[in-house]
């Protein structure tokens, strides 16, 4: 199955399926996280890591209780503490497609944990037992090169947009790495499945393989800024037209990078709902976005809808949002949300999941803009301020 074209011509965003994995001698398909944990724990070398993780969490739990935090906060901490434990300490990327270090989630879009220096290697003489990160980008570049070409106008426009972003490309460029980590966050990281610290790959390391590097920092566990997210979507869309694959990574490859990948799929593809974009990425990689990170994807999709609407359609969208926000009776409000257009309905449902105290459009991060008097801006002004540039 393929997603409709980005434009009238050029490559499409296609679903990456389990029938398209990169070869790896250590892949072993599993049916659940529990079975993966069991297989990992059977390696006695990993037991100390598990015990250290358990002791650390007990310490976190005691601190949370002593500081008066709620049980909800404690459970949230348990969930997100186990994410790095799973992706690093227990090395679950060895078991099954969705737990690999790097995954193809759409044509030209790969998502990974932070790449290490040792994840990069020669592109010559591979034995298909271990394909390095740079080789996966090269392989995806070859696949994109077989797709129909875009028009000369689209190509020139895409090249200019990439240059405007500050990214240098040429005919030898094999891919672009988008690093979402914050400065100083990843000086040293645990090597997955081991007890040792390793050094992440740098821009210089990628350059040796004709792969560009871009850093756009996002804070972990927090909602991504819409403006910064739209900049990356525009960059990814332009690179796709130029048939240059992108590798998006944060520290663990489950939160920030998954958010940007989903937002890109929903923001570039035509007719792709936010939920469909999330399902696509989730079907190909184990991800762990929280509800506030997820909300950004629904906001991006709502803005895309508004951008593509006619003047009359925009007026109807604004009135629909206003009508929902002014309704005070919960049952009538729920009915209005249910009867609203898909993107609006999805947005309000995602809003309530992110924080059940958020009821109106202006409660959402980046939608909560105010004028000089401290009053919330009207819906139309907010939407038009946040519309992505052409």
N, C-alpha and C positions, 0 to 999 in steps of 0.2 A: 504494500500500500504506500502511496506517496502523497505528500502534502502538496497542495496547489502551488504553482510557480510564484516566486517572489515578485516578478513583474510580468510583462507581456512576453518576455524572452529570458533566456538564461537558465541557470541550474535551479533545480527545485530542492526543497528541504524534504528528504525522504526519511521514513521510519527506519531506524537501525534495529534489526531483530537479532535474536539469539542464533540465527543461522549465519550471521555475518561477523563472528568474533575474530580477533586476531589470534593467530596460533600461539600456543604456549605449552610447553611440555609439562607445566605444573597445574594446568586447568583440571578441575574435577567438579562436575556439576552436583549441586546439593539442592535440597528442597526447602531448607529452612535455616535461619540463623542458629538455632539450637544445635542442629547437626553439624554446622560449621564449627561452632564452639567446641563441641565434643571432639571433632577430628583434630582441632588445633591443640586442645589440652592433652591429647594422647602423646604429644611430643613433650617429654619431660623438661626440655630446656625452656619451655614457655610457662611452666608452672610458677617459677619465681616471679615472672612478670604479672601473672594473674594475682598472686598473693600480695605483691606490692600495690597493685591497683585496688584490691579489696581493702587493705589497710588504709590507703589514702582516702577512699570513699568513706570509710568509717570515721576518719578524722574530720572530713568535710561535714558529715552528718551531725557529729557532736558539736561542731562549731555552729552549724545552722540552728540546732536546738538551743544552744547557749545564747545565741543572739536573737532568739525569739522569732525565727522565721517560720513560716507556715509549712504544713505538710505538703502542700502543693509545690512550694519552692523546693522542698527536699526531693520530691519525686522528679521534678524538672531537672534538678542537679544530677540525680541518678541516671536519668535518660541520657543527658548530654555528656556526663562523665564517661559512660560506656561507649560513646561514639569513638573517641580517640583510642580507647582501650581495644575496641574491635578492629579499627583500621590500622593501628600501629602495633600495640603489644602482642595481640594474638595472631596478627598476620593473616586475617581472613581473606585477603586478596588472593591467596593461593587456592581458595576453594570456590569454584563457580564463577560464571560470567559476571554477575552483578557485584561481586566482591573483589574484582580485579583492581590493580593499581590505577588503570586507565581504561576508559570505555568510550566507544563511539555511541553517541546518543542521537545524532542526526547527520545527514550528509554534510561533511565538512566541519562538524562540531564534536570535539572530544572533551571529556571531563576527567580530571584525575586528582589524586592527592598531590602534595607538593613533590615535584620531580627532584631526585637526588642526582649528584654528579655521576654516580654509577648507573643511573637509568639511561644515560646517553652513551652511545657506542658507535662503532663503524657501521656504515650502510652497505658494506661489501662483505661477501662471503658468509652470509647468515646461514645458520643450520636449522632455522625455523623452530628451535627449541626455546629461544628467548629473543623476542623482538623488543628492541628498546624503544623508548618514547619517541626519539627523533625518527626512527624507522616507521613508526605508526603514522606520523605526520606525512612522511614521504609517500607511504602507501596510499594514504587518503588523498594526497595531491594528485597522484597518478589516476585515481578513480574520478576525481573531479574533472581532470583534463579530458575525459572521454564524454562529458556532458555537452549539450549544445552551447554554443558561444552566445554571449549577450551582444547587443548592438554596439557599434562604435561609440555612440553617444553615451550609453550606459557605462561602458568601460572607462571612458575618459572622465566621466563624472565620479565614478567609484575611485579611480586613481587619485583624483584631486581631494576627495573626502578623506582618504587614508593619509595622504600627505598633510592635510590640514590638522589631522589628529596628532601628527608628529611621528608617524611610523614610516620608515624608509623601506621600500620594496623595489625589487628589480626582477629581471627574468629568471634569476637563479633562486629566488625566495621559495622555500619549500613549505613554509607555514609561519604562523605567528602564535606566540605564547602570551596569554593574558594572565598576569599574576594579580590576584585579588588580596594577597596578604598585606598586612601593615608593616611599615618600616621597622626592622628589628624584631619582628615576630618570629622569624624562622632562621636565626643564625645557625642553629644546630637542631636537628630533629631526630627522633628515634627511627632507626631503620626498621620497617615493618617485619615482624616475625623474629627479631633479634633483640639482644640486650645492649646494643651499642648505638652511640650517637653518630650521625653522618651529616655531611654538608650538602645543602640544597644546590641545584644547578643555578648558575648565574647567567646574565645576559651574554657574557663572553663565551660561556660554554655552549649556549645555543647558537651563537654566531658562527662557531666552527662548522656547524652543519647547515648553514644558510637558512637559519630560522630566526625570525625577529622576536623581540621581547618587549612587552608593554606592561607597566605596572599601574594599576588603578586600585588603590587601597579601599577596602570596605571593612568596617568593624565587625568582628565575629558576633554571631547570635542576634544581631540587630537588623532591623529592616533596612534594605538598601535604599540609598537616596535615589529618587526617581530621575533627577537630572543626570546623575552619573551613569545610571543604568541605561538611560536612553542614548547617551554618548557611546556606550559599548555596543548597544544594539545596532546603532548606525554604522559603527566600525565593522562589526561582524557581517552585517548585510553587504557592505561595500567589498569586503574581502571575499565573500561568497560569489559576488558577481565576477571578481577577478580570479575565481577558482583557487583561492588560497585558504587552506584549512586552518582552523584555530584550535588551540588547546587551552581550555579554561581551567585554572586550578586555584584552590585556596590552600589551607593547611591539610585538611583531611579529605577534601573532595566530596563533601556531603551536604554542606550548607550554602555558603556564599557562591561557590562555583555552580551548584545545582540551580540556585536562584537565577543567576545570570543566563545559564543555558536555557532554562524554561522561558525566561522573559524574552530571550532572543528568538526562540521558536514561535512564541505567541506574537511577538512584535514584528517579525519578518514575514512569516507565512500568511497567506490569505485564508480567512475563514477558520483559523486555528484558535479555538477557545483556550483560555488559561488552563482549564482542567485537562484538556487534551494534551497540552504541552507538558504539564506535570506528569501525566500518565505515561507519555512517551519516554521522558527521561527516567522515570521510576522503573519502567519495564526493562531498562538496559543498564541501570546502575543503582546500587543501594544508596539512597540519599536520606538526609535527615534535616530538612528545612523545618524551622519552627513556623507557627502560624503567622507571625509578623513578617517573616521573610516571604512566606507564600502570598501574603496580601499584596505585595509589590507587583507580582505577576498579574493579578487581577486588575490592579490600577493601570498597569501598562496596557492591558487589553482594552480597558474602558477608554483610555486616551486614544488608542488606535482607532476604535470605533468612531469616536467623536471626530477625529481628524478626517476620516473618510466619508462623513455624512454631508448631505446637502444642507443649505441654510435652514430649510423647514424641518429636516430631520434633527438637526442640532437643537432647535427650539423645543421639539417634542422630548428630546433626551433631558434637557434642562428642566422642563416642567415635570417630567416623571420623577426626577430626583427630588425636586422641591416638594412634590406631592407626598412622597414617602417620608421625607424629613419632618414635615409639619404634622404628620399623623401621630397622635399621642396614644391611641388605644392599641395595645400590642397585637390583638387579633386582627384588627383592620390593617395595621401596618404590615403584618406578615402576609396578609392577603394581597396587598398592593405590591409587595416585593415579588411574590410568586407570579403575579400577572404582568410584571414588567419585562422588557426585553432581556434576552439571555445575559448579556454582559453586565447589565445593571443588577440583575438578580444575583449573579455569581459574585459581584463585588460586595453587595450587602451581606451575603452569607459568609464570605471570607472575612469581612469586617467584624462580624459578631464572633467568629472563631478566634480572631486575633486578640480581641478583648471584649468580653461581654458587656462592658460599660460603654463601648463605642456604639452609638446608635445612628448618628447622622453622617452625611458625606464629609463634613468638615472635621470629623473626629479622626479621620485617617491621617497617618504621617504624610507630610508634604501637601496634603489637601487642607491642612489646618492653618491656612494663611490668614493674616489679619491686616487691616489697614492701619494708618497712622494713629487712629483713635483706639486701636486695640480691639476693634470689632471684626468678626469673621467676614472675609470677602464673599461676594455672591458666587454661586456655582459657575456661572458663565465665565467670570473673570479668572477663577482658579483653573478651569479647564483650558482656557486659551493661553494662560501663562505657562502651563505645563505641556502644551502641545509640542511634540518633537519637531525639530527643524527639518526642512525638506532634505 
